[in-house]
Amino acid sequence: MQLTYDSGKIDALVKSGKSGEVCELLDQLHKEGQLPALALVPFAAGVMLPPWADYEYATALFEEAMRIEETKKEAAIWACYLYVTLFPVSKSFVQILEGFATTSAEASFLLGQYFLYEGEMVAAKESVRKSIEIEKFPANMYFAVSRSLVERDTLAIYAKEIRSLIKNTALENITAKTFAEQYQQRWQELVRGELKTSIVWESWKQTLSKFA
């Protein structure tokens, strides 16, 4: 019998903390052609992270989502994140990010991370500068501070602003009740840096204390 996308069942699994079972169900739906297009990127992000942590499969899913107009930007952002942090294989995200770099702070930021990873310092500085110009959020400012991509006086300003933007509640104390909430938390943590585990936040504070 063919499966159908049941958001209530998926949300219940998320609320119960069964991330592995969420991915298993979404994987079945995907293979049967029943996974909605807008669920593809959140599914791929889940595949990228524990307990699955299947980087090759996640890369293939992001590439599939990059071929869909409605999902290509977010897919490219996640594909770049995967490339610079865990699995530097496919660069198919680069052209898409470049297309959004003048309008999307997240796209420009991840492009800056890619350029720095590839040793292109000038391009990295310009991309991160553009990202912050579009919108300041903790991750793009922290990247600029920790990699010294801006002037010394600006480093101190950003260090203070980051502290004011980080939410006080540690990520480990937040429980997602729906699949959408779970994906949003992952976006806030890994892309924008607005949510942090207490351990990561302590590490950030040590770095920031050198400038503020």
N, C-alpha and C positions, 0 to 999 in steps of 0.2 A: 504494500500500500504506500502510495506516495505521501511524503510529509508535506505539511503546509506550515508557513511561518506563523507561529503562535507567540506573540509578544508577551502575553501573560505568563506562559510557561518559562520563557527565557528570563523574564524579570524575577520570577520566583527562584530560579537557580542562582541568579546574581545575588539576590537578597540572602540566600542561604550560604553564600561564599563558595559556591561550586563553579569556579571559573573554568576548570578543566572540562566539566560537563557542558558548559555553555558553548565552548569551542567545538566539542564533539557534535552537538546538535546543529550548530551553524555550519559545520563542515558537511554534514549529511545534506542539509538544505542546499548548500552551494553545489554539491555534486549532482543533486537532482534538479538543479535549475530553479529552485524555489526561494532562493535568498534574495530579498529586495536589494536593488542597487545601492540604496542609501545605507544598508547594513554591511556592505562589503568592507569599507574602510575600518569601521569599528571591529569587525571580525578579524581583519588582517592585523590590527593592533593587538588584539588578544592572542593571536597565534604567535606574534613576535615576542610576547612576554611569558614568563612562567605561569602555569606549569608546562605549557607547550614549548615555548622558546624555540620554535622551528623557523630559523631565519631565512632559509631557502624558500620555504612555502610562503612565508610572509612577504618576501620580495616578489614572488610570482603573483600574489593576491594584490599587492599594491600596484604592480604593473598592469594588471587587469583593470583596476579601478581608475588608473590614469588614462585609460582609453574611453572613459565615460565622462561626458562634459560636466555633469553635476558633481562629480567626486574627484576630478583630476587634481585640483589644487591641494586638497587635504591629503590625498594619496601621495602626491609628490613630496609634501612636507614630511610625512611619516617615512617615506622611502629614503629621503635624505638623512633623517634622524638615524634610521637603521644603518645606513652606509657609514656615517661618521662615528658611530658609537660601537657597532657590533659586527657588521657584515659588509665590508667594502667590495661589493661585486659589481652590481649594475648601476650605471650612471644615467639611466633613462629619465630620471627626474629633473636633470639640470635644465633642459630647454623649457620645461613647464614652469619651473620656479623663476627662471629669467623672465618669462612672460607675465608673471604676477608680481615681480619684484618692486615695481613702482607703486603698487596699490595695496599690497598685503605685507604687513609688518612681519608676520610669521614666515612668509615665503622668502622675504629678503634676509631675515635672520638666519634661516637654515641654509640659504645660499652662501651667506658669509661663513658659516661653519664648514661648509663644503670647501670653499676656497682656501680657508686656513688649513684644513686637512690636507689639501693638495699642495700646500706651500706657496699659495698666491696671496701674499700678505696685503698688497695694495688693493686687490679686488675684495679681500675679506674686510678690510677697514671700510671701504666704500659701501659694501652691502650692509654691514652692521650699522653704519652711520645712517643709511637710508631707512633701515628698519626702525631705529629709535626716532627718527624724524617723523615717521608715519604714526607710530604709537610706542610709548614706553611700557614695557612690562618687565618683570624681574629677570627673566632669562636673557633677554637681549642686552640689558644693562650689565648683568653679572658677567656675561661673556666679554663685553667690552672692558670691564674692570679687570677681570682675572687674566685676560690676555693682553692687557695694556694697549688696547686698540684706539684709545682716545687720549687727549692731553691730560697731564697730571692733575690740573685743577678740576677738570671734568670728572676724573675718577672719584674724587672725594664727594662730589655732588651726587653722582650715581649711587655710590655706596650708601649714602643716607636715604636716598629715595627707595632703594631696594628694601631696606628695613621697614619702611612705612607701607610697602605694597604687599609683603608676604603676610598671608593670613596667620593668625595666632594658633589656630587649631592644627595640631600635627596630623599629617595624612593618615597615620595608623589609627587615629581615633575617629576617622570618618568612614561610615559604612554606606556603600551605594545600595539603593533600594531597587533600582531599575537598570537595564542595559544601557539606556541613554545616560544616566547619571554616572555609571562606571566609565563609559567612554569619555565623558566630559572631565572627570577627575584625571584620567590618563592624559588628556590634552593639557589640562591645567598644570599637571606635574611635569611632564616630560617635554612639552613644547614651550609653554609660557612660563614655567617656573613659579606659578602662583601658589601651588601646594607643595609641601616638602615633608618628608619624614623628619623626625626630630634629629636623627643622626646626620642626614644630609644638611639640614639647616644649621647645625652646629659647625659643620665644615665650611659652609658658606660664610657664617659669621666670623670665623677665624680669618678667612681671606679678606673679607670686607674691613675688618679691624685694622688692616695695614694701611687703609686709605682714608677712613673716616675718623 
